[in-house]
């Protein structure tokens, strides 16, 4: 974090200092909300949750080296006391980014945000020091914490922005105003909360509305709802996609034998070849979004192509591919799921499984509202049409819809099965997997199917 005195923090947040001998002492370490992550020079933000109250850890964090606690009440140790800790974090983040003067890149979308954010960061840090959102730390607390992790050397700040309703992104952009805004897609994620895709588009478009006139809106030319957002911004518009009119586009898209995408990257400054280390054709669109950001910020097409070709997956459980010594390949994509990402993952599974037996271990896609039955049924049917060898639907009602869709599409019989929970799936797979099989594990985060992938990685199968 940029060094700030406790007096300055109190002024920025509208707080009062308590039990602080010297208000000019500086916070030089990270701002954290987890007492286990405190280090020398930290500022600990104390949140009162349903089960744990951060204020109860005030003495512990100061003993560990925290300079002070950002709190909603006096805690008997050095503290800046504010009315609302979350609002104070936001104000502090806004102060830091204004003082920093770095270029802020923000992105949103229904699917692919985290993977794209990781790609953008890996490309931009070849040009200058870059800070980016860890994992999916993309909400009203996570975003300020990311911004506050910037240092005086930071030149690019890449921020993922999530939304569960109208006004969420507008609020996030008020904390960290971007100069470059990227909208990836409008899909079905959280459609149950928003009410429909048009409502999702309205919410996602708040990002481009926040951009200054000298900024850039980077929009997906292949998604009509995203492309229409060009009318909602005063910024320059740069299109990415496979459409002929896209400013940054992919041609000759293909998959390697391992299921990794390769394509010709075309930008206004030239073209170059890219082969990604990531798995699945859906990452082409993510890579194009990253390329468009890098092009807008002055990188050559050759620099961009090289950086994309050397970029890795930085976040856990997102098409995380591991091959065991017995040849069983585990594809752990269990972090989250929506209809679009499910379809992409199934296609990637089939591409990776050429000549091998493929398993799709799938669970509930949450927050689909009235569309839940239709969407789960459709995913089950797609598994049949793609010739996935085995479907294992894990969980309750939604999983039964997955299995039923598969059965009705192709009268699969033994090729599709519904099991009650993760342990039942583990038991089935351990008994039936063969060397060389490819297993995709995917569901919404709440289902916890990463335990299936982990269990499979811990044991091999007997040759049969």
Residue pairs with C-beta under 8 A, 6 or more apart in sequence:
1 27
1 28
1 29
1 30
1 31
1 43
1 96
1 148
1 149
1 150
1 151
2 96
2 99
2 100
2 150
2 151
2 152
3 26
3 27
3 28
4 12
4 26
4 27
4 92
4 96
5 23
5 24
5 25
5 26
5 27
6 17
6 20
6 23
6 24
6 25
6 26
6 27
6 67
6 68
6 78
6 80
7 17
7 23
7 24
9 15
9 27
9 43
9 68
9 70
9 80
9 92
10 16
10 17
10 23
10 80
12 91
12 92
12 95
13 70
13 80
13 82
13 88
13 91
13 92
14 82
14 83
14 88
14 91
15 70
15 80
15 81
15 82
15 88
16 80
16 81
17 23
17 78
17 79
17 80
17 81
18 74
18 75
18 78
18 79
18 80
18 81
19 74
19 76
19 77
19 78
19 79
20 68
20 78
20 79
20 80
21 78
25 67
26 41
26 67
27 41
27 42
27 43
27 67
27 68
28 41
28 67
29 39
29 40
29 41
29 42
29 43
29 65
29 66
29 67
30 37
30 39
30 42
30 43
30 148
30 149
31 42
31 43
31 44
31 45
31 70
31 89
31 92
31 145
31 148
31 149
32 38
32 42
32 43
32 44
32 45
32 145
33 44
33 45
33 46
33 47
33 54
33 141
33 145
35 44
35 54
35 57
35 60
35 61
35 64
38 44
38 61
38 64
38 65
38 66
39 64
39 65
40 65
41 65
41 66
41 67
42 61
42 64
42 65
42 66
42 67
43 66
43 67
43 68
43 69
43 70
44 54
44 57
44 58
44 61
44 66
44 68
44 69
44 70
45 54
45 69
45 70
45 85
45 88
45 89
46 53
46 54
46 55
46 57
46 58
46 69
46 70
46 71
46 72
46 75
46 85
47 53
47 54
47 85
47 86
47 141
48 54
48 55
48 72
54 71
55 69
55 71
55 72
55 73
55 75
58 69
58 71
58 75
58 76
58 77
58 79
59 75
59 76
59 77
61 69
62 68
62 69
62 77
62 78
67 78
68 77
68 78
68 79
68 80
69 75
69 77
69 78
69 79
69 80
70 79
70 80
70 82
70 85
70 88
70 89
71 79
71 80
71 81
71 82
71 85
72 81
72 82
72 83
72 84
72 85
73 81
74 81
80 88
82 88
86 140
86 141
89 141
89 144
89 145
89 148
90 140
90 144
90 175
92 144
92 148
93 143
93 144
93 145
93 147
93 148
93 175
93 176
94 174
94 175
94 176
96 147
96 148
96 150
97 104
97 147
97 150
97 157
97 176
97 177
100 150
100 152
100 154
100 157
102 131
102 150
102 154
102 155
102 156
102 157
103 155
103 156
103 157
103 179
103 180
103 297
104 157
104 159
104 176
104 177
104 178
104 179
104 180
105 120
105 124
105 156
105 157
105 158
105 159
105 178
105 179
105 180
105 181
105 182
105 293
106 159
106 160
106 161
106 172
106 173
106 176
106 178
106 180
106 181
106 182
106 207
107 113
107 116
107 117
107 120
107 158
107 159
107 160
107 161
107 181
107 182
107 183
107 184
107 207
107 289
108 160
108 161
108 162
108 163
108 169
108 182
108 183
108 184
108 204
108 207
109 116
109 182
109 183
109 184
109 185
109 186
109 187
109 204
109 220
109 226
110 184
110 185
110 186
110 187
110 188
110 189
110 190
110 200
110 204
110 338
110 340
111 184
111 185
111 187
111 189
111 282
111 338
111 340
111 341
111 344
112 184
112 185
112 282
112 283
112 285
112 286
112 341
113 136
113 138
113 160
113 161
113 162
113 184
114 133
114 135
114 136
114 138
114 160
114 315
114 318
114 335
115 278
115 283
115 286
115 313
115 315
115 318
115 319
116 182
116 184
116 286
116 289
116 290
117 132
117 133
117 158
117 159
117 160
118 132
118 311
118 313
118 314
118 315
119 286
119 287
119 289
119 290
119 308
119 311
120 132
120 158
120 182
120 289
120 290
120 293
120 294
121 130
121 132
121 156
121 158
121 314
122 307
122 310
122 311
122 312
122 314
123 290
123 291
123 293
123 294
123 299
123 304
123 307
123 308
123 311
124 130
124 156
124 158
124 293
124 294
124 297
124 299
125 156
126 299
126 303
126 307
127 155
127 156
127 294
127 297
127 298
127 299
127 303
128 155
128 156
129 151
129 153
129 154
129 155
129 156
130 154
130 155
130 156
130 157
130 158
131 146
131 147
131 149
131 150
131 151
131 154
131 156
131 157
131 158
132 146
132 157
132 158
132 159
132 160
133 142
133 143
133 146
133 158
133 159
133 160
134 146
135 315
135 316
136 142
136 160
136 162
136 315
136 335
136 336
137 143
137 145
137 146
137 160
138 159
138 160
138 161
138 162
139 162
140 168
140 171
140 172
143 159
143 160
143 161
143 172
143 175
143 176
144 175
144 176
146 157
146 159
147 157
147 159
147 175
147 176
150 157
156 297
157 176
159 172
159 176
159 178
161 168
161 169
161 172
161 173
161 207
162 168
163 169
163 190
163 203
163 204
163 206
164 190
164 193
165 193
165 194
165 203
166 199
166 202
166 203
166 206
167 203
167 206
168 203
168 206
169 203
169 204
169 206
169 207
169 210
170 206
170 209
170 210
173 206
173 207
173 210
174 210
177 210
177 212
178 207
178 210
178 211
178 215
179 211
179 212
179 214
179 215
179 216
180 211
180 215
180 216
180 218
180 293
180 296
180 297
181 207
181 208
181 210
181 211
181 215
181 216
181 217
181 218
181 233
181 235
182 207
182 218
182 219
182 289
182 292
182 293
183 204
183 205
183 207
183 208
183 217
183 218
183 219
183 220
183 226
183 229
184 220
184 223
184 226
184 285
184 286
184 289
185 220
185 223
185 226
185 285
185 340
186 197
186 200
186 201
186 204
186 223
186 225
186 226
187 197
187 200
187 338
187 339
187 340
188 197
188 338
188 339
188 340
188 368
188 371
188 375
189 200
189 338
189 340
189 341
189 367
190 200
190 338
190 367
191 197
191 200
191 367
191 368
191 369
191 371
192 367
192 368
192 369
192 370
192 371
192 372
193 367
193 369
194 200
194 203
195 369
197 225
198 225
200 225
201 225
201 226
201 228
201 229
204 226
204 229
205 229
205 232
208 217
208 219
208 229
208 230
208 232
208 233
208 235
209 232
209 233
211 217
211 233
211 234
211 235
212 234
212 235
213 234
213 235
214 235
215 235
215 236
216 235
216 236
216 237
216 238
216 296
217 229
217 230
217 233
217 235
217 236
217 237
217 238
218 237
218 238
218 239
218 240
218 289
218 292
218 293
218 296
219 226
219 227
219 229
219 230
219 237
219 238
219 239
219 240
220 226
220 227
220 239
220 240
220 241
220 285
220 289
221 227
221 239
221 240
221 241
221 242
221 243
221 245
221 246
221 249
222 241
222 242
222 243
222 246
222 285
223 241
227 239
230 237
238 247
238 248
238 292
238 295
238 296
239 245
239 246
239 247
239 248
239 292
240 246
240 247
240 248
240 249
240 285
240 288
240 289
240 291
240 292
241 249
241 250
241 285
241 288
242 249
242 250
242 251
242 253
242 284
242 285
243 249
246 288
247 267
247 268
247 292
247 295
248 265
248 266
248 267
248 268
248 288
248 291
248 292
248 295
249 266
249 288
250 263
250 264
250 265
250 266
250 284
250 287
250 288
251 263
251 264
251 266
252 263
252 264
253 261
253 262
253 263
253 281
253 284
254 261
254 262
254 263
255 261
255 262
255 281
255 351
256 262
256 275
257 354
258 279
258 352
259 279
259 280
259 348
259 351
259 352
260 275
260 276
260 277
260 278
260 279
261 275
261 276
261 278
261 280
261 281
261 283
261 284
261 287
262 273
262 274
262 275
262 276
263 273
263 274
263 284
264 271
264 272
264 273
264 274
265 271
265 272
265 273
265 274
265 287
265 288
265 291
265 301
265 304
265 305
265 308
267 291
267 292
267 295
267 301
267 304
268 295
269 295
269 300
269 301
270 300
270 301
270 302
271 301
272 301
272 302
272 304
272 305
272 306
273 305
274 287
274 305
274 308
274 309
275 309
276 283
276 284
276 287
276 308
276 309
276 311
277 309
277 310
277 311
277 312
277 313
278 286
278 287
278 311
278 312
278 313
278 319
279 319
279 321
279 331
279 348
279 352
280 319
280 344
280 345
280 347
280 348
280 351
281 344
281 347
281 348
281 351
282 341
282 344
282 347
282 348
283 319
287 308
290 304
290 308
291 301
291 304
291 305
291 308
294 303
294 304
294 307
295 301
295 304
299 307
313 319
313 320
315 335
316 335
317 332
317 333
317 334
317 335
317 450
317 453
318 333
318 335
319 331
319 332
319 333
319 345
319 348
320 331
320 332
320 333
320 453
321 329
321 330
321 331
321 332
321 352
322 329
322 330
322 332
322 457
323 329
323 330
324 330
324 456
324 457
324 460
325 460
326 435
326 460
326 461
326 463
327 435
327 436
327 437
328 433
328 434
328 435
328 436
328 437
328 438
328 439
328 456
328 460
328 461
329 352
329 356
329 437
329 438
329 439
330 439
330 441
330 453
330 456
330 457
331 345
331 348
331 349
331 352
331 438
331 439
331 440
331 441
332 441
332 450
332 453
332 454
333 341
333 345
333 440
333 441
333 442
334 441
334 442
334 443
334 445
334 447
334 448
334 449
334 450
334 452
334 453
335 445
335 450
336 444
336 445
337 345
337 362
337 363
337 364
337 365
337 366
337 442
337 443
337 444
338 365
338 368
338 444
339 365
339 368
339 375
339 378
339 379
341 442
342 362
342 365
342 379
342 382
342 442
343 379
343 382
345 440
345 442
346 360
346 379
346 382
346 383
346 386
346 388
346 440
347 386
348 440
349 358
349 360
349 386
349 388
349 438
349 440
350 358
350 386
350 387
350 388
352 358
352 438
353 389
353 438
356 436
356 437
356 438
357 389
357 390
357 434
357 436
357 437
357 438
358 388
358 389
358 390
358 437
358 438
358 439
358 440
359 388
359 389
359 390
359 391
359 392
359 429
359 433
359 437
359 438
359 439
359 440
360 383
360 388
360 390
360 391
360 392
360 440
360 442
361 392
361 394
361 425
361 429
361 439
361 440
361 441
361 442
361 449
361 452
362 379
362 383
362 391
362 392
362 393
362 394
362 399
362 402
362 440
362 442
362 443
363 393
363 394
363 395
363 398
363 399
363 442
363 443
363 444
363 447
363 449
364 376
364 395
364 396
364 398
364 399
364 443
364 444
364 446
364 447
365 372
365 375
365 376
365 379
365 398
365 443
365 444
366 444
366 446
366 447
367 444
368 375
368 376
372 398
372 401
373 401
376 398
376 399
376 401
376 402
376 405
377 401
377 402
377 404
377 405
377 408
378 405
379 402
379 405
380 391
380 393
380 401
380 402
380 403
380 404
380 405
380 406
380 407
380 409
380 416
381 405
381 406
381 408
381 409
383 391
383 406
383 416
384 391
384 406
384 409
384 410
384 412
384 416
385 409
385 410
389 415
390 415
390 416
390 417
390 432
391 402
391 403
391 406
391 412
391 415
391 416
391 417
392 416
392 417
392 419
392 425
392 428
392 429
393 399
393 400
393 402
393 403
393 406
393 416
393 417
393 418
393 419
394 419
394 420
394 421
394 422
394 424
394 425
394 443
394 447
394 449
394 452
395 420
395 421
395 443
395 447
396 420
399 418
399 419
400 418
402 418
403 416
403 417
403 418
406 412
406 415
406 416
407 413
407 416
417 428
419 425
419 428
422 447
422 448
422 449
422 451
422 452
425 449
425 452
426 451
426 452
426 455
426 456
429 439
429 452
429 456
430 455
430 456
430 459
430 461
433 439
433 456
433 461
434 461
434 464
435 461
435 463
435 464
439 453
439 456
441 449
441 450
441 452
441 453
441 456
442 449
443 449
